[in-house]
Amino acid sequence: MDTISDHQAILYELKDARPPGPRRSCRWSARSLNREAFANWIAGVTVAMGPPEEMVDQLGAAMIAACDAAMTRTSRHRRR
């Protein structure tokens, strides 16, 4: 690749490694956030060492649980 520069280009490619399927949409009402409840929940989270994909899944599950503990969920319908 010619960058027309004396700098070397850094190239990367992003791929979605997750299998296609229905995506679960999680939405919470930020107005209902209980900061103390969220902080307390996250403070107790541990992620076991292992393959990065499993660590990401563990962290994602912990974030969902913390949000569920600290906020109410919103409906999928948007207000107009």
mmCIF file as gemmi writes it, N, C-alpha and C atoms, coordinates in Angstrom:
data_model
loop_
_atom_site.group_PDB
_atom_site.id
_atom_site.type_symbol
_atom_site.label_atom_id
_atom_site.label_alt_id
_atom_site.label_comp_id
_atom_site.label_asym_id
_atom_site.label_entity_id
_atom_site.label_seq_id
_atom_site.pdbx_PDB_ins_code
_atom_site.Cartn_x
_atom_site.Cartn_y
_atom_site.Cartn_z
_atom_site.occupancy
_atom_site.B_iso_or_equiv
_atom_site.pdbx_formal_charge
_atom_site.auth_seq_id
_atom_site.auth_asym_id
_atom_site.pdbx_PDB_model_num
ATOM 1 N N . MET Axp A 1 ? 0.854 -1.17 0 1 0 ? 1 A 1
ATOM 2 C CA . MET Axp A 1 ? 0 0 0 1 0 ? 1 A 1
ATOM 3 C C . MET Axp A 1 ? 0.9 1.234 0 1 0 ? 1 A 1
ATOM 4 N N . ASP Axp A 2 ? 0.646 2.138 -0.885 1 0 ? 2 A 1
ATOM 5 C CA . ASP Axp A 2 ? 1.405 3.38 -0.962 1 0 ? 2 A 1
ATOM 6 C C . ASP Axp A 2 ? 0.629 4.477 -0.234 1 0 ? 2 A 1
ATOM 7 N N . THR Axp A 3 ? 1.236 5.036 0.814 1 0 ? 3 A 1
ATOM 8 C CA . THR Axp A 3 ? 0.562 6.061 1.602 1 0 ? 3 A 1
ATOM 9 C C . THR Axp A 3 ? 0.952 7.47 1.17 1 0 ? 3 A 1
ATOM 10 N N . ILE Axp A 4 ? 1.856 7.563 0.214 1 0 ? 4 A 1
ATOM 11 C CA . ILE Axp A 4 ? 2.368 8.849 -0.245 1 0 ? 4 A 1
ATOM 12 C C . ILE Axp A 4 ? 2.904 9.639 0.956 1 0 ? 4 A 1
ATOM 13 N N . SER Axp A 5 ? 3.584 8.929 1.818 1 0 ? 5 A 1
ATOM 14 C CA . SER Axp A 5 ? 4.108 9.511 3.043 1 0 ? 5 A 1
ATOM 15 C C . SER Axp A 5 ? 5.33 8.711 3.472 1 0 ? 5 A 1
ATOM 16 N N . ASP Axp A 6 ? 6.142 9.296 4.339 1 0 ? 6 A 1
ATOM 17 C CA . ASP Axp A 6 ? 7.272 8.534 4.863 1 0 ? 6 A 1
ATOM 18 C C . ASP Axp A 6 ? 6.87 7.725 6.102 1 0 ? 6 A 1
ATOM 19 N N . HIS Axp A 7 ? 5.572 7.733 6.437 1 0 ? 7 A 1
ATOM 20 C CA . HIS Axp A 7 ? 5.065 6.945 7.558 1 0 ? 7 A 1
ATOM 21 C C . HIS Axp A 7 ? 4.549 5.603 7.06 1 0 ? 7 A 1
ATOM 22 N N . GLN Axp A 8 ? 4.666 4.594 7.879 1 0 ? 8 A 1
ATOM 23 C CA . GLN Axp A 8 ? 4.17 3.277 7.521 1 0 ? 8 A 1
ATOM 24 C C . GLN Axp A 8 ? 2.7 3.162 7.946 1 0 ? 8 A 1
ATOM 25 N N . ALA Axp A 9 ? 1.881 2.648 7.049 1 0 ? 9 A 1
ATOM 26 C CA . ALA Axp A 9 ? 0.464 2.487 7.339 1 0 ? 9 A 1
ATOM 27 C C . ALA Axp A 9 ? 0.245 1.303 8.281 1 0 ? 9 A 1
ATOM 28 N N . ILE Axp A 10 ? -0.706 1.446 9.152 1 0 ? 10 A 1
ATOM 29 C CA . ILE Axp A 10 ? -1.118 0.354 10.027 1 0 ? 10 A 1
ATOM 30 C C . ILE Axp A 10 ? -2.477 -0.106 9.526 1 0 ? 10 A 1
ATOM 31 N N . LEU Axp A 11 ? -2.565 -1.353 9.114 1 0 ? 11 A 1
ATOM 32 C CA . LEU Axp A 11 ? -3.79 -1.905 8.571 1 0 ? 11 A 1
ATOM 33 C C . LEU Axp A 11 ? -4.38 -2.895 9.557 1 0 ? 11 A 1
ATOM 34 N N . TYR Axp A 12 ? -5.681 -2.912 9.649 1 0 ? 12 A 1
ATOM 35 C CA . TYR Axp A 12 ? -6.354 -3.879 10.509 1 0 ? 12 A 1
ATOM 36 C C . TYR Axp A 12 ? -7.711 -4.197 9.916 1 0 ? 12 A 1
ATOM 37 N N . GLU Axp A 13 ? -8.258 -5.331 10.346 1 0 ? 13 A 1
ATOM 38 C CA . GLU Axp A 13 ? -9.559 -5.765 9.874 1 0 ? 13 A 1
ATOM 39 C C . GLU Axp A 13 ? -10.373 -6.215 11.079 1 0 ? 13 A 1
ATOM 40 N N . LEU Axp A 14 ? -11.613 -5.783 11.137 1 0 ? 14 A 1
ATOM 41 C CA . LEU Axp A 14 ? -12.501 -6.172 12.223 1 0 ? 14 A 1
ATOM 42 C C . LEU Axp A 14 ? -13.5 -7.2 11.71 1 0 ? 14 A 1
ATOM 43 N N . LYS Axp A 15 ? -13.69 -8.239 12.496 1 0 ? 15 A 1
ATOM 44 C CA . LYS Axp A 15 ? -14.669 -9.254 12.133 1 0 ? 15 A 1
ATOM 45 C C . LYS Axp A 15 ? -15.547 -9.533 13.333 1 0 ? 15 A 1
ATOM 46 N N . ASP Axp A 16 ? -16.798 -9.824 13.075 1 0 ? 16 A 1
ATOM 47 C CA . ASP Axp A 16 ? -17.718 -10.229 14.123 1 0 ? 16 A 1
ATOM 48 C C . ASP Axp A 16 ? -17.619 -11.738 14.23 1 0 ? 16 A 1
ATOM 49 N N . ALA Axp A 17 ? -17.046 -12.226 15.323 1 0 ? 17 A 1
ATOM 50 C CA . ALA Axp A 17 ? -16.817 -13.656 15.486 1 0 ? 17 A 1
ATOM 51 C C . ALA Axp A 17 ? -18.033 -14.379 16.053 1 0 ? 17 A 1
ATOM 52 N N . ARG Axp A 18 ? -19.03 -13.654 16.454 1 0 ? 18 A 1
ATOM 53 C CA . ARG Axp A 18 ? -20.207 -14.3 17.032 1 0 ? 18 A 1
ATOM 54 C C . ARG Axp A 18 ? -21.098 -14.837 15.916 1 0 ? 18 A 1
ATOM 55 N N . PRO Axp A 19 ? -21.708 -15.998 16.157 1 0 ? 19 A 1
ATOM 56 C CA . PRO Axp A 19 ? -22.588 -16.553 15.126 1 0 ? 19 A 1
ATOM 57 C C . PRO Axp A 19 ? -23.822 -15.676 14.937 1 0 ? 19 A 1
ATOM 58 N N . PRO Axp A 20 ? -24.336 -15.616 13.708 1 0 ? 20 A 1
ATOM 59 C CA . PRO Axp A 20 ? -25.525 -14.805 13.469 1 0 ? 20 A 1
ATOM 60 C C . PRO Axp A 20 ? -26.719 -15.4 14.198 1 0 ? 20 A 1
ATOM 61 N N . GLY Axp A 21 ? -27.587 -14.546 14.621 1 0 ? 21 A 1
ATOM 62 C CA . GLY Axp A 21 ? -28.782 -14.991 15.338 1 0 ? 21 A 1
ATOM 63 C C . GLY Axp A 21 ? -29.476 -13.798 15.935 1 0 ? 21 A 1
ATOM 64 N N . PRO Axp A 22 ? -30.551 -14.04 16.638 1 0 ? 22 A 1
ATOM 65 C CA . PRO Axp A 22 ? -31.262 -12.905 17.227 1 0 ? 22 A 1
ATOM 66 C C . PRO Axp A 22 ? -30.409 -12.221 18.288 1 0 ? 22 A 1
ATOM 67 N N . ARG Axp A 23 ? -30.371 -10.927 18.223 1 0 ? 23 A 1
ATOM 68 C CA . ARG Axp A 23 ? -29.604 -10.147 19.203 1 0 ? 23 A 1
ATOM 69 C C . ARG Axp A 23 ? -30.551 -9.704 20.299 1 0 ? 23 A 1
ATOM 70 N N . ARG Axp A 24 ? -30.087 -9.872 21.516 1 0 ? 24 A 1
ATOM 71 C CA . ARG Axp A 24 ? -30.887 -9.429 22.65 1 0 ? 24 A 1
ATOM 72 C C . ARG Axp A 24 ? -30.585 -7.967 22.905 1 0 ? 24 A 1
ATOM 73 N N . SER Axp A 25 ? -31.598 -7.178 22.851 1 0 ? 25 A 1
ATOM 74 C CA . SER Axp A 25 ? -31.417 -5.752 23.084 1 0 ? 25 A 1
ATOM 75 C C . SER Axp A 25 ? -31.703 -5.444 24.549 1 0 ? 25 A 1
ATOM 76 N N . CYS Axp A 26 ? -30.713 -4.916 25.213 1 0 ? 26 A 1
ATOM 77 C CA . CYS Axp A 26 ? -30.872 -4.546 26.62 1 0 ? 26 A 1
ATOM 78 C C . CYS Axp A 26 ? -30.886 -3.027 26.697 1 0 ? 26 A 1
ATOM 79 N N . ARG Axp A 27 ? -31.965 -2.513 27.235 1 0 ? 27 A 1
ATOM 80 C CA . ARG Axp A 27 ? -32.065 -1.063 27.395 1 0 ? 27 A 1
ATOM 81 C C . ARG Axp A 27 ? -32.53 -0.767 28.797 1 0 ? 27 A 1
ATOM 82 N N . TRP Axp A 28 ? -31.856 0.165 29.411 1 0 ? 28 A 1
ATOM 83 C CA . TRP Axp A 28 ? -32.206 0.577 30.765 1 0 ? 28 A 1
ATOM 84 C C . TRP Axp A 28 ? -32.461 2.078 30.784 1 0 ? 28 A 1
ATOM 85 N N . SER Axp A 29 ? -33.22 2.5 31.766 1 0 ? 29 A 1
ATOM 86 C CA . SER Axp A 29 ? -33.501 3.913 31.936 1 0 ? 29 A 1
ATOM 87 C C . SER Axp A 29 ? -32.372 4.533 32.758 1 0 ? 29 A 1
ATOM 88 N N . ALA Axp A 30 ? -31.545 5.332 32.108 1 0 ? 30 A 1
ATOM 89 C CA . ALA Axp A 30 ? -30.418 5.968 32.799 1 0 ? 30 A 1
ATOM 90 C C . ALA Axp A 30 ? -30.91 6.905 33.9 1 0 ? 30 A 1
ATOM 91 N N . ARG Axp A 31 ? -32.117 7.411 33.751 1 0 ? 31 A 1
ATOM 92 C CA . ARG Axp A 31 ? -32.671 8.302 34.782 1 0 ? 31 A 1
ATOM 93 C C . ARG Axp A 31 ? -32.905 7.578 36.101 1 0 ? 31 A 1
ATOM 94 N N . SER Axp A 32 ? -33.083 6.259 36.024 1 0 ? 32 A 1
ATOM 95 C CA . SER Axp A 32 ? -33.348 5.492 37.239 1 0 ? 32 A 1
ATOM 96 C C . SER Axp A 32 ? -32.073 4.917 37.863 1 0 ? 32 A 1
ATOM 97 N N . LEU Axp A 33 ? -30.916 5.281 37.331 1 0 ? 33 A 1
ATOM 98 C CA . LEU Axp A 33 ? -29.642 4.723 37.802 1 0 ? 33 A 1
ATOM 99 C C . LEU Axp A 33 ? -29.419 4.979 39.289 1 0 ? 33 A 1
ATOM 100 N N . ASN Axp A 34 ? -29.171 3.907 40.015 1 0 ? 34 A 1
ATOM 101 C CA . ASN Axp A 34 ? -28.776 3.979 41.417 1 0 ? 34 A 1
ATOM 102 C C . ASN Axp A 34 ? -27.266 3.735 41.417 1 0 ? 34 A 1
ATOM 103 N N . ARG Axp A 35 ? -26.495 4.815 41.465 1 0 ? 35 A 1
ATOM 104 C CA . ARG Axp A 35 ? -25.037 4.715 41.347 1 0 ? 35 A 1
ATOM 105 C C . ARG Axp A 35 ? -24.414 3.822 42.415 1 0 ? 35 A 1
ATOM 106 N N . GLU Axp A 36 ? -24.935 3.906 43.636 1 0 ? 36 A 1
ATOM 107 C CA . GLU Axp A 36 ? -24.375 3.106 44.724 1 0 ? 36 A 1
ATOM 108 C C . GLU Axp A 36 ? -24.614 1.612 44.476 1 0 ? 36 A 1
ATOM 109 N N . ALA Axp A 37 ? -25.812 1.258 44.025 1 0 ? 37 A 1
ATOM 110 C CA . ALA Axp A 37 ? -26.12 -0.14 43.739 1 0 ? 37 A 1
ATOM 111 C C . ALA Axp A 37 ? -25.242 -0.661 42.609 1 0 ? 37 A 1
ATOM 112 N N . PHE Axp A 38 ? -25.048 0.152 41.568 1 0 ? 38 A 1
ATOM 113 C CA . PHE Axp A 38 ? -24.209 -0.254 40.443 1 0 ? 38 A 1
ATOM 114 C C . PHE Axp A 38 ? -22.764 -0.456 40.906 1 0 ? 38 A 1
ATOM 115 N N . ALA Axp A 39 ? -22.231 0.502 41.646 1 0 ? 39 A 1
ATOM 116 C CA . ALA Axp A 39 ? -20.846 0.413 42.121 1 0 ? 39 A 1
ATOM 117 C C . ALA Axp A 39 ? -20.653 -0.795 43.033 1 0 ? 39 A 1
ATOM 118 N N . ASN Axp A 40 ? -21.616 -1.051 43.915 1 0 ? 40 A 1
ATOM 119 C CA . ASN Axp A 40 ? -21.511 -2.201 44.809 1 0 ? 40 A 1
ATOM 120 C C . ASN Axp A 40 ? -21.523 -3.514 44.04 1 0 ? 40 A 1
ATOM 121 N N . TRP Axp A 41 ? -22.374 -3.598 43.027 1 0 ? 41 A 1
ATOM 122 C CA . TRP Axp A 41 ? -22.454 -4.822 42.239 1 0 ? 41 A 1
ATOM 123 C C . TRP Axp A 41 ? -21.149 -5.046 41.478 1 0 ? 41 A 1
ATOM 124 N N . ILE Axp A 42 ? -20.65 -4.011 40.809 1 0 ? 42 A 1
ATOM 125 C CA . ILE Axp A 42 ? -19.427 -4.132 40.004 1 0 ? 42 A 1
ATOM 126 C C . ILE Axp A 42 ? -18.218 -4.421 40.893 1 0 ? 42 A 1
ATOM 127 N N . ALA Axp A 43 ? -18.194 -3.873 42.096 1 0 ? 43 A 1
ATOM 128 C CA . ALA Axp A 43 ? -17.054 -4.095 43.001 1 0 ? 43 A 1
ATOM 129 C C . ALA Axp A 43 ? -16.899 -5.576 43.341 1 0 ? 43 A 1
ATOM 130 N N . GLY Axp A 44 ? -17.983 -6.327 43.301 1 0 ? 44 A 1
ATOM 131 C CA . GLY Axp A 44 ? -17.91 -7.742 43.636 1 0 ? 44 A 1
ATOM 132 C C . GLY Axp A 44 ? -17.683 -8.661 42.45 1 0 ? 44 A 1
ATOM 133 N N . VAL Axp A 45 ? -17.509 -8.094 41.271 1 0 ? 45 A 1
ATOM 134 C CA . VAL Axp A 45 ? -17.348 -8.902 40.056 1 0 ? 45 A 1
ATOM 135 C C . VAL Axp A 45 ? -15.912 -9.39 39.922 1 0 ? 45 A 1
ATOM 136 N N . THR Axp A 46 ? -15.775 -10.663 39.612 1 0 ? 46 A 1
ATOM 137 C CA . THR Axp A 46 ? -14.463 -11.218 39.254 1 0 ? 46 A 1
ATOM 138 C C . THR Axp A 46 ? -14.616 -11.936 37.926 1 0 ? 46 A 1
ATOM 139 N N . VAL Axp A 47 ? -13.62 -11.807 37.096 1 0 ? 47 A 1
ATOM 140 C CA . VAL Axp A 47 ? -13.604 -12.475 35.803 1 0 ? 47 A 1
ATOM 141 C C . VAL Axp A 47 ? -12.455 -13.469 35.833 1 0 ? 47 A 1
ATOM 142 N N . ALA Axp A 48 ? -12.787 -14.745 35.643 1 0 ? 48 A 1
ATOM 143 C CA . ALA Axp A 48 ? -11.77 -15.795 35.682 1 0 ? 48 A 1
ATOM 144 C C . ALA Axp A 48 ? -10.869 -15.723 34.447 1 0 ? 48 A 1
ATOM 145 N N . MET Axp A 49 ? -9.604 -15.943 34.662 1 0 ? 49 A 1
ATOM 146 C CA . MET Axp A 49 ? -8.664 -15.966 33.535 1 0 ? 49 A 1
ATOM 147 C C . MET Axp A 49 ? -9.018 -17.134 32.62 1 0 ? 49 A 1
ATOM 148 N N . GLY Axp A 50 ? -8.863 -16.921 31.347 1 0 ? 50 A 1
ATOM 149 C CA . GLY Axp A 50 ? -9.175 -17.947 30.36 1 0 ? 50 A 1
ATOM 150 C C . GLY Axp A 50 ? -9.078 -17.351 28.975 1 0 ? 50 A 1
ATOM 151 N N . PRO Axp A 51 ? -9.655 -18.025 28.008 1 0 ? 51 A 1
ATOM 152 C CA . PRO Axp A 51 ? -9.657 -17.475 26.649 1 0 ? 51 A 1
ATOM 153 C C . PRO Axp A 51 ? -10.358 -16.115 26.644 1 0 ? 51 A 1
ATOM 154 N N . PRO Axp A 52 ? -9.847 -15.169 25.88 1 0 ? 52 A 1
ATOM 155 C CA . PRO Axp A 52 ? -10.419 -13.816 25.857 1 0 ? 52 A 1
ATOM 156 C C . PRO Axp A 52 ? -11.922 -13.801 25.58 1 0 ? 52 A 1
ATOM 157 N N . GLU Axp A 53 ? -12.392 -14.667 24.706 1 0 ? 53 A 1
ATOM 158 C CA . GLU Axp A 53 ? -13.816 -14.685 24.376 1 0 ? 53 A 1
ATOM 159 C C . GLU Axp A 53 ? -14.654 -15.01 25.6 1 0 ? 53 A 1
ATOM 160 N N . GLU Axp A 54 ? -14.186 -15.971 26.415 1 0 ? 54 A 1
ATOM 161 C CA . GLU Axp A 54 ? -14.918 -16.341 27.627 1 0 ? 54 A 1
ATOM 162 C C . GLU Axp A 54 ? -14.863 -15.215 28.658 1 0 ? 54 A 1
ATOM 163 N N . MET Axp A 55 ? -13.733 -14.535 28.74 1 0 ? 55 A 1
ATOM 164 C CA . MET Axp A 55 ? -13.604 -13.418 29.677 1 0 ? 55 A 1
ATOM 165 C C . MET Axp A 55 ? -14.556 -12.294 29.286 1 0 ? 55 A 1
ATOM 166 N N . VAL Axp A 56 ? -14.676 -12.026 27.989 1 0 ? 56 A 1
ATOM 167 C CA . VAL Axp A 56 ? -15.599 -10.996 27.496 1 0 ? 56 A 1
ATOM 168 C C . VAL Axp A 56 ? -17.028 -11.369 27.823 1 0 ? 56 A 1
ATOM 169 N N . ASP Axp A 57 ? -17.376 -12.641 27.626 1 0 ? 57 A 1
ATOM 170 C CA . ASP Axp A 57 ? -18.735 -13.091 27.943 1 0 ? 57 A 1
ATOM 171 C C . ASP Axp A 57 ? -19.029 -12.932 29.433 1 0 ? 57 A 1
ATOM 172 N N . GLN Axp A 58 ? -18.067 -13.269 30.291 1 0 ? 58 A 1
ATOM 173 C CA . GLN Axp A 58 ? -18.247 -13.123 31.735 1 0 ? 58 A 1
ATOM 174 C C . GLN Axp A 58 ? -18.447 -11.66 32.114 1 0 ? 58 A 1
ATOM 175 N N . LEU Axp A 59 ? -17.626 -10.789 31.547 1 0 ? 59 A 1
ATOM 176 C CA . LEU Axp A 59 ? -17.734 -9.36 31.852 1 0 ? 59 A 1
ATOM 177 C C . LEU Axp A 59 ? -19.054 -8.791 31.352 1 0 ? 59 A 1
ATOM 178 N N . GLY Axp A 60 ? -19.452 -9.207 30.158 1 0 ? 60 A 1
ATOM 179 C CA . GLY Axp A 60 ? -20.737 -8.746 29.618 1 0 ? 60 A 1
ATOM 180 C C . GLY Axp A 60 ? -21.901 -9.172 30.49 1 0 ? 60 A 1
ATOM 181 N N . ALA Axp A 61 ? -21.877 -10.415 30.956 1 0 ? 61 A 1
ATOM 182 C CA . ALA Axp A 61 ? -22.941 -10.908 31.841 1 0 ? 61 A 1
ATOM 183 C C . ALA Axp A 61 ? -22.947 -10.132 33.151 1 0 ? 61 A 1
ATOM 184 N N . ALA Axp A 62 ? -21.767 -9.805 33.657 1 0 ? 62 A 1
ATOM 185 C CA . ALA Axp A 62 ? -21.677 -9.04 34.909 1 0 ? 62 A 1
ATOM 186 C C . ALA Axp A 62 ? -22.224 -7.625 34.713 1 0 ? 62 A 1
ATOM 187 N N . MET Axp A 63 ? -21.946 -7.013 33.57 1 0 ? 63 A 1
ATOM 188 C CA . MET Axp A 63 ? -22.463 -5.672 33.294 1 0 ? 63 A 1
ATOM 189 C C . MET Axp A 63 ? -23.989 -5.684 33.192 1 0 ? 63 A 1
ATOM 190 N N . ILE Axp A 64 ? -24.537 -6.694 32.543 1 0 ? 64 A 1
ATOM 191 C CA . ILE Axp A 64 ? -25.994 -6.797 32.434 1 0 ? 64 A 1
ATOM 192 C C . ILE Axp A 64 ? -26.609 -6.966 33.812 1 0 ? 64 A 1
ATOM 193 N N . ALA Axp A 65 ? -26.012 -7.823 34.632 1 0 ? 65 A 1
ATOM 194 C CA . ALA Axp A 65 ? -26.528 -8.041 35.992 1 0 ? 65 A 1
ATOM 195 C C . ALA Axp A 65 ? -26.439 -6.755 36.814 1 0 ? 65 A 1
ATOM 196 N N . ALA Axp A 66 ? -25.341 -6.016 36.685 1 0 ? 66 A 1
ATOM 197 C CA . ALA Axp A 66 ? -25.184 -4.763 37.428 1 0 ? 66 A 1
ATOM 198 C C . ALA Axp A 66 ? -26.219 -3.739 36.984 1 0 ? 66 A 1
ATOM 199 N N . CYS Axp A 67 ? -26.454 -3.657 35.689 1 0 ? 67 A 1
ATOM 200 C CA . CYS Axp A 67 ? -27.461 -2.717 35.18 1 0 ? 67 A 1
ATOM 201 C C . CYS Axp A 67 ? -28.859 -3.12 35.644 1 0 ? 67 A 1
ATOM 202 N N . ASP Axp A 68 ? -29.147 -4.435 35.639 1 0 ? 68 A 1
ATOM 203 C CA . ASP Axp A 68 ? -30.44 -4.902 36.13 1 0 ? 68 A 1
ATOM 204 C C . ASP Axp A 68 ? -30.626 -4.556 37.604 1 0 ? 68 A 1
ATOM 205 N N . ALA Axp A 69 ? -29.535 -4.642 38.381 1 0 ? 69 A 1
ATOM 206 C CA . ALA Axp A 69 ? -29.614 -4.359 39.816 1 0 ? 69 A 1
ATOM 207 C C . ALA Axp A 69 ? -29.757 -2.868 40.102 1 0 ? 69 A 1
ATOM 208 N N . ALA Axp A 70 ? -29.277 -2.031 39.192 1 0 ? 70 A 1
ATOM 209 C CA . ALA Axp A 70 ? -29.202 -0.601 39.477 1 0 ? 70 A 1
ATOM 210 C C . ALA Axp A 70 ? -30.17 0.274 38.693 1 0 ? 70 A 1
ATOM 211 N N . MET Axp A 71 ? -30.833 -0.269 37.678 1 0 ? 71 A 1
ATOM 212 C CA . MET Axp A 71 ? -31.722 0.535 36.838 1 0 ? 71 A 1
ATOM 213 C C . MET Axp A 71 ? -32.945 -0.268 36.433 1 0 ? 71 A 1
ATOM 214 N N . THR Axp A 72 ? -34.002 0.451 36.076 1 0 ? 72 A 1
ATOM 215 C CA . THR Axp A 72 ? -35.172 -0.213 35.517 1 0 ? 72 A 1
ATOM 216 C C . THR Axp A 72 ? -34.982 -0.311 34.009 1 0 ? 72 A 1
ATOM 217 N N . ARG Axp A 73 ? -35.571 -1.329 33.44 1 0 ? 73 A 1
ATOM 218 C CA . ARG Axp A 73 ? -35.49 -1.493 31.985 1 0 ? 73 A 1
ATOM 219 C C . ARG Axp A 73 ? -36.52 -0.591 31.3 1 0 ? 73 A 1
ATOM 220 N N . THR Axp A 74 ? -36.21 -0.214 30.074 1 0 ? 74 A 1
ATOM 221 C CA . THR Axp A 74 ? -37.146 0.607 29.302 1 0 ? 74 A 1
ATOM 222 C C . THR Axp A 74 ? -37.869 -0.278 28.312 1 0 ? 74 A 1
ATOM 223 N N . SER Axp A 75 ? -38.969 0.211 27.795 1 0 ? 75 A 1
ATOM 224 C CA . SER Axp A 75 ? -39.701 -0.524 26.77 1 0 ? 75 A 1
ATOM 225 C C . SER Axp A 75 ? -39.028 -0.274 25.434 1 0 ? 75 A 1
ATOM 226 N N . ARG Axp A 76 ? -39.372 -1.082 24.474 1 0 ? 76 A 1
ATOM 227 C CA . ARG Axp A 76 ? -38.777 -0.934 23.147 1 0 ? 76 A 1
ATOM 228 C C . ARG Axp A 76 ? -39.458 0.157 22.344 1 0 ? 76 A 1
ATOM 229 N N . HIS Axp A 77 ? -40.585 0.658 22.829 1 0 ? 77 A 1
ATOM 230 C CA . HIS Axp A 77 ? -41.316 1.686 22.092 1 0 ? 77 A 1
ATOM 231 C C . HIS Axp A 77 ? -40.741 3.063 22.392 1 0 ? 77 A 1
ATOM 232 N N . ARG Axp A 78 ? -40.509 3.828 21.365 1 0 ? 78 A 1
ATOM 233 C CA . ARG Axp A 78 ? -39.977 5.173 21.536 1 0 ? 78 A 1
ATOM 234 C C . ARG Axp A 78 ? -41.108 6.166 21.697 1 0 ? 78 A 1
ATOM 235 N N . ARG Axp A 79 ? -40.862 7.126 22.557 1 0 ? 79 A 1
ATOM 236 C CA . ARG Axp A 79 ? -41.85 8.212 22.716 1 0 ? 79 A 1
ATOM 237 C C . ARG Axp A 79 ? -41.727 9.172 21.565 1 0 ? 79 A 1
ATOM 238 N N . ARG Axp A 80 ? -42.846 9.731 21.18 1 0 ? 80 A 1
ATOM 239 C CA . ARG Axp A 80 ? -42.807 10.719 20.086 1 0 ? 80 A 1
ATOM 240 C C . ARG Axp A 80 ? -43.192 12.062 20.593 1 0 ? 80 A 1
